[in-house]
């Protein structure tokens, strides 16, 4: 029984390894494919905050602006919820975010002090790995 992997390995050894031109073409295609994938894959840049959740209202103890979407959770070991922000109000040093959520189960699970990850931008995987070397944007 010859599997697909065995067939590929035989063809690879028979044609690509024995020919320098085909080997370099194969290597170049692999590197170009990797670079295209790392440039095209976009990751969210998030900033973490602690907040209070009650009845579709999230209160943060800081003045923040330009919030479109956020992730909210009690613990990362539990479920993480994604919300789009409908409205933002500012009261003294507090930012109040209103989200659209009609699910009572989610309201009950998140009631009280929660952790937020607010999406502040996007970056490519290439930029994260090679340009910033895994560091945060502020560093």
N, C-alpha and C positions, 0 to 999 in steps of 0.2 A: 504494500500500500504506500503510494507516494503522495505526500501531502503537498499543499501549495507552498509551504515554507521550504520544503526540500527541493521542490522544482525551482523556486526562486534562487535558492542558494547554489544549485547546480548551474543555472544560467549566469548568475553573478560571477562565479568562479570561471566559467568557461569563456565568457565574453568580456566582462568589465575588468576583472583583475589582470587578465593577460594582455589587454590593450591599454596603453597609457592614455590615449586620447579619450576612449570611452570612460576610463576611470576618472579623469579630470572633469569630464562632462557630468558624470554621475555625482561627483563631489560638489561641483559648482551648483547643480540643480538643488542638491540638499541644502547647501548654505543659503542660496537665494530663497528657497521655500521657507526656511527658518526665519530669515530676516523679514520676509513679507508677513508672516504670521505674527511676529513680535511687534511690527509696526502697526498692523491692523487691529490687534486685540487691545481694546480700551478698558481700563480699570477705573473704578470710582475712587476719588480722593475724598476721604471722610475725616471729619473732626468730631471727637467724642465729647459729650457733655452729660451731666446728670440733670434730671428734670423731674417734674411731677405730672402724672397723667391722671385726668379725671374727666369723664364724659366728653370725649372727642376734643379735649382741650389739653395742651401741653404747655407747662410753664417752665421757662428756663431762667436761671438767675443771672443772666447776662443780656446785654443789648446786641442782638444779631440781626443782620439783614441779608437779603438775597438767598432765602431758603426756599428751594423748590420741592425737594423730596428728602426723606429721612428714613433711617432704620431705627426701630425701637424694640427694646427687649428688657426683661428683668435680669436675666442671666444668659450668657452665651451658650450655656448648656441646655437652655430651653429654646422655644421657637423664637425666631427673629421676624418681626413684621415690618413691611415696607409701606409707607404712606406718602401720598402727595399732599403738600400743604395747600389748603384752600385760601386761608386768610392769616395775616400777621397783625397783631396789635402790640403796642409798646406802652407799658405802665411803669413809670420810674425806671429802675434798673432791670426790670423783667421784660422778657419777650414772651408773648402768648401766641402759640400756634394753634390754629384750628384745622383739624383733619376730618375727612369724610369717612365715617365708620359706623355702619348700622349693625354690626355683629355684636350681640350682647356678650358672647363668650370671650371675644377679644377684649372688650371693655372690662370684664371682670378679671381676666388674667393680668392685665396691665395696670390695674388700679393702684395708685400710690407712686412711690419713687421708682423711676425707671432710668435706663441709660439710653442715650440717643447717639446715633452716628449720622451727622448731617453731611450730605453730599455737597462738597464745595467745588468740585471740578472733575476732570477726567485726565488720564495720562496713558500713554501707550506702555505696553509691557517692556518694550525696548528701552524707553526712557527710565522706567523704574529699575531695571536690572543694570543697564550699562552706563547711563548718564548720572543718575542719582545714587547708584549702588545700594538701593534699598533704604536710603535715608528719607526722612520726611521732608516736605517742601520748605519748612521753616528753617531747617538746619543749614 
